[in-house]
Amino acid sequence: MDQVVVDVLDAVERQDWSTVRLLLHPYLHWTQDGVVVRGRTKITADRP
């Protein structure tokens, strides 16, 4: 597993959302149940 993946998973486990945001690509997009969310800040918006 790439180190960046390990770092993201570790930050998620620790609920370190500022680190997660920095590690995710800015143009990340997520699709779930036909709804598409684009951008790392929107994807993590409900986190402190």
Buried (B, 14 or more C-beta within 10 A) or exposed (E): EEEEEEBBEEBBEEEBBEBBBEBBEEEBEEEEEEEEBEBBEEBBEEEE
